[in-house]
Amino acid sequence: MGVPKPLTDEEITAALVGLPGWERQGDVIARTYEIRYHAAVAAIVTIADRSRRVHHHADLDLRIDSLTARITTHDAGHVLTRADVDLAHRIDAIVAAHQALPLD
């Protein structure tokens, strides 16, 4: 498959326009979701499954009322690639689906 090509600063800026809530932190993109704990746990399981399928993962930080995702491409030397942008879109969809589920 090869090592993914790093994105330019301009490509990263353009990609973030289509990813509301995500911000660049050096060579990482990150987003914190306000989400109930049990919904976040369920989202993490789904994120892990999808990550395994696409061979790319995020660093996830679970708190009582939030979930933070941080993404970079480790295989490319910890730089941002198209794979990071694609994974961010997937995580947005997964978290949105889990936030919509009634848990009470």
Contacts in CASP RR format, 6 or more apart in sequence:
PFRMAT RR
TARGET T0000
AUTHOR 0000-0000-0000
METHOD contacts of the structure
MODEL  1
MGVPKPLTDEEITAALVGLPGWERQGDVIARTYEIRYHAAVAAIVTIADR
SRRVHHHADLDLRIDSLTARITTHDAGHVLTRADVDLAHRIDAIVAAHQA
LPLD
1 55 0 8 1.000
3 75 0 8 1.000
3 76 0 8 1.000
4 73 0 8 1.000
4 75 0 8 1.000
4 76 0 8 1.000
4 81 0 8 1.000
4 82 0 8 1.000
4 83 0 8 1.000
5 76 0 8 1.000
5 81 0 8 1.000
5 82 0 8 1.000
6 73 0 8 1.000
6 76 0 8 1.000
6 79 0 8 1.000
6 80 0 8 1.000
6 81 0 8 1.000
7 15 0 8 1.000
7 79 0 8 1.000
7 80 0 8 1.000
7 81 0 8 1.000
7 82 0 8 1.000
7 84 0 8 1.000
7 85 0 8 1.000
12 24 0 8 1.000
12 29 0 8 1.000
12 80 0 8 1.000
15 85 0 8 1.000
16 22 0 8 1.000
16 23 0 8 1.000
16 24 0 8 1.000
16 29 0 8 1.000
19 29 0 8 1.000
19 31 0 8 1.000
19 85 0 8 1.000
19 88 0 8 1.000
19 89 0 8 1.000
19 92 0 8 1.000
21 31 0 8 1.000
22 29 0 8 1.000
22 30 0 8 1.000
22 31 0 8 1.000
22 88 0 8 1.000
23 29 0 8 1.000
23 30 0 8 1.000
23 31 0 8 1.000
24 80 0 8 1.000
25 70 0 8 1.000
27 72 0 8 1.000
27 78 0 8 1.000
27 79 0 8 1.000
27 80 0 8 1.000
28 70 0 8 1.000
28 71 0 8 1.000
28 72 0 8 1.000
28 80 0 8 1.000
29 70 0 8 1.000
29 71 0 8 1.000
29 72 0 8 1.000
29 80 0 8 1.000
29 84 0 8 1.000
29 85 0 8 1.000
29 88 0 8 1.000
30 68 0 8 1.000
30 69 0 8 1.000
30 70 0 8 1.000
30 71 0 8 1.000
31 68 0 8 1.000
31 69 0 8 1.000
31 88 0 8 1.000
31 91 0 8 1.000
31 92 0 8 1.000
32 66 0 8 1.000
32 67 0 8 1.000
32 68 0 8 1.000
33 40 0 8 1.000
33 66 0 8 1.000
33 67 0 8 1.000
33 68 0 8 1.000
33 69 0 8 1.000
33 95 0 8 1.000
33 99 0 8 1.000
34 65 0 8 1.000
34 66 0 8 1.000
35 43 0 8 1.000
35 65 0 8 1.000
35 66 0 8 1.000
35 67 0 8 1.000
35 95 0 8 1.000
35 98 0 8 1.000
35 99 0 8 1.000
36 65 0 8 1.000
36 103 0 8 1.000
37 62 0 8 1.000
37 64 0 8 1.000
37 65 0 8 1.000
38 103 0 8 1.000
39 98 0 8 1.000
39 99 0 8 1.000
39 101 0 8 1.000
39 103 0 8 1.000
40 62 0 8 1.000
40 66 0 8 1.000
40 67 0 8 1.000
40 95 0 8 1.000
40 98 0 8 1.000
41 62 0 8 1.000
42 98 0 8 1.000
42 101 0 8 1.000
43 67 0 8 1.000
43 94 0 8 1.000
43 95 0 8 1.000
43 97 0 8 1.000
43 98 0 8 1.000
44 60 0 8 1.000
44 62 0 8 1.000
44 67 0 8 1.000
46 94 0 8 1.000
46 97 0 8 1.000
46 98 0 8 1.000
47 58 0 8 1.000
47 60 0 8 1.000
47 69 0 8 1.000
47 90 0 8 1.000
47 91 0 8 1.000
47 94 0 8 1.000
48 57 0 8 1.000
50 90 0 8 1.000
50 94 0 8 1.000
51 57 0 8 1.000
51 58 0 8 1.000
51 87 0 8 1.000
54 83 0 8 1.000
54 86 0 8 1.000
54 87 0 8 1.000
54 90 0 8 1.000
56 73 0 8 1.000
56 83 0 8 1.000
56 84 0 8 1.000
56 86 0 8 1.000
56 87 0 8 1.000
57 87 0 8 1.000
58 69 0 8 1.000
58 70 0 8 1.000
58 71 0 8 1.000
58 87 0 8 1.000
58 91 0 8 1.000
59 69 0 8 1.000
59 70 0 8 1.000
59 71 0 8 1.000
60 67 0 8 1.000
60 68 0 8 1.000
60 69 0 8 1.000
60 70 0 8 1.000
61 67 0 8 1.000
61 68 0 8 1.000
61 69 0 8 1.000
61 70 0 8 1.000
67 95 0 8 1.000
69 88 0 8 1.000
69 91 0 8 1.000
71 80 0 8 1.000
71 84 0 8 1.000
71 87 0 8 1.000
71 88 0 8 1.000
71 91 0 8 1.000
72 78 0 8 1.000
72 79 0 8 1.000
72 80 0 8 1.000
72 84 0 8 1.000
73 79 0 8 1.000
73 80 0 8 1.000
73 81 0 8 1.000
73 83 0 8 1.000
73 84 0 8 1.000
END
